[in-house]
Amino acid sequence: MAMLTTLKHAIASFLVGFVLLSSMLSLSVAAQSASFTEVTSADMQYQLHSDQFTLIDVGDNKVPILISLSEQPITKGVVLIIGDANMPLGRQDSLSHVAKYLPSIGWTTVVMPSLGLSLVSNMVVPIESSDAQVINDTQEANADDVTIAAAEQALKNSISEKSKGTVTHSINSSSAVSAASEAALIVYSQEVEAYLAATLTHMRTTMGHRIVVTQGITAATIAKLVSDRDTLMQQIDTLVINNPYWPIRKLNNKLPMIIAQTPIPVLDLVSQWDNSWSKQTERKRRIKARTELKEVYRQADIIGQPLDQIQMQYIARQIKGWTTYLGW
């Protein structure tokens, strides 16, 4: 009995330590994201005149956005453009370059600098499967031990695994890395949502439709928010995505269904230059949209060279054709 009690305290200490580590990790992820955003904001404000950008309040931060007004007497609406995580605006394959081609056909564009994201891929937290089994045995020995129960629940939440009262599966260091990355993606999703909310609020006086053009992890994140019928996302009329992916296999495999369940029209731009994560689901996204009877979905190829200025003009024409098809 004494040995069992000692074991229980040791395990409880270990689990509480892991939970504290997870909390510290979340704070670290948020700090790294804020750091990237601050650097990007500082660069923009340093390189541009004050009348070339607009500062909006996102939480406690002032974030610059680039607004280009419609060049037509009647504005069709607003196109919000946000790139992949950690993507500089000046990068050749950033969809921010599309913004210069849309005002001439009646759209006001808003270029939103990318947010930062760290997936802590080098983090290793050794958690042996035998520990998980001991947790199970200890619970059965004393189900009223509140400390262990609370710690176990926190651990299960941290690794996004749910069971009906017992933990019988293996936990290893790779699952801890995956859990850390998933925690980072959750933080990132919350930041993207706040960023979109602030931008949409700022542009609320501009009449017309709302389009979000996005790529990479950000595209997958926004698609998930739209699929979840998030209240904020009800302001968006259509989604234009390029190279959508999540760099965690089990999440990435869910992406075709997520996109198929979005309640708004989706234009899915694909090219041979998309990364391997996105290519893994490219065909599945098209098939799932068909089998799930998604009302309006189109997968369009960007043919030819890597994304450059010529390709950006082509993408702008794709968006024009898409909105014309929607009757806008």
Secondary structure, DSSP 8 states (H G I E B T S, - for coil): -HHHHHHHHHHHHHHHHHHHHHHHHHHHHHHHHHHHHHHHHHHHHHHS-GGG-EEEEETTEEEEEEEE--SSSS--EEEEEE-STT--TTSTT-GGGGGGGSGGGTEEEEEE--------TT------HHHHHHHHHHHHH-TT-HHHHHHHHHHHHHTT---SS---S---HHHHHHHHHHHHHHHHHHHHHHHHHHHHHHTTTS-SEEEEEEEHHHHHHHHHHHHTT-TGGGG--EEEEES---SSHHHHTTHHHHHHT-SS-EEEEE-TTS-HHHHHHHHHHHHHHHHTT-SSEEEEE--SSSS-HHHHHHHHHHHHHHHHHTT-
